[in-house]
Amino acid sequence: MLTGHNSASVWDFKAATEITKDRNGIDQVVLRNPQGASARVSLHGAQVTSWRNEQGQELLFTSSKTTFKPPKAARGGIPICFPQFGNCGSLELHGFVRNRMWVIDDNPPPLPANDSDRNTSVDLLLKSSGGDMKSWPHSFEFRLRVSLGTDGDLSLVSRVRNVNGKPFSFSFAYHTYLLVSDISEIRIEGLETLDYLDNLSQKRRITEQGDAITFESEVDRVYLSSPNVIAVLDHERKRTFLIRKEGLPDVAVWNPWVKKSKAMADFGVNEYKHMVCVDGAVIEKPVNLKPGKEWTGRLHLSFVPSSFCSERLGL
Ligand SMILES: O=P(O)(O)OC[C@H]1O[C@@H](O)[C@H](O)[C@@H](O)[C@@H]1O
């Protein structure tokens, strides 16, 4: 993939994208960058199922019990929740697009230049289908671009176009399962003092009091109107995930802890210790999209040594 160019070596970004099959024969796209970082995206659900740094270390959690068998979304990686987040509507939990087969979009409408510079990327597309229109009677085109930067950062850009004659509303989330050393040692910064809806007490609105979010029991919350940079600090591994987002005002935070883990067939009993979901989302005030209009929601994930963090980010 390194090709000669004026006697210097240049990376062939197109060739750094490979289509392979997963263990169930489903197509998946593998993205690689020149330094050895990689990401994997399944056409089932357009779900990112792996993101590795240049040392080959996995950064996203995937349950050892997940089968990756359609139609159910794999438990881990980054499922896309659309057109409904959670159970806040009449559709299946988190909506249906994570359970559908997407296609590779070879000719996507252009994105601004800074979304495509120096990245290896893939564009996926899902169009509304007759079956789904029985439960959600709206025509849409959903485009997802997944990009791996030369710095190993992972970007997801979702574009939803209303190709209906009428407006429609939706909620949305990048349901991001981060892999962590020990949930009891994790701090999330950037959500302090915000209001959240607590899914464990009938979506009651509560104001966060702590100076960071920490975990000592099940957490299932939607933080409202959050800043666009959130940090997830993993003290034991001396590393921090940075979550940057645009068009995604809310952040869902979830860890099932012991009791709920036992009730989930596709989740190992102790696996809750090694994951936290921190989702850039639009939940409280759904997007209302007029005919012919497009909505964009961007997520940018990076991974830095802890020493880099809080003060330099102004968190
Ligand atoms: O089991 P699923 O459909 O992947 O959902 C997992 C969890 O996702 C979280 O975002 C929800 O707030 C939880 O209530 C839910 O249990």
The ligand as an ORCA input file, in Angstrom:
! r2SCAN-3c Opt
* xyz 0 1
  O     -29.606     -4.259     24.745
  P     -29.522     -3.079     23.834
  O     -30.735     -2.969     22.970
  O     -28.278     -3.018     23.032
  O     -29.534     -1.814     24.762
  C     -28.577     -1.685     25.743
  C     -28.817     -0.496     26.639
  O     -28.590      0.666     25.890
  C     -28.622      1.844     26.665
  O     -28.301      2.939     25.874
  C     -29.981      2.007     27.239
  O     -30.092      3.220     27.948
  C     -30.250      0.801     28.138
  O     -31.496      0.937     28.778
  C     -30.169     -0.452     27.304
  O     -30.379     -1.568     28.108
*
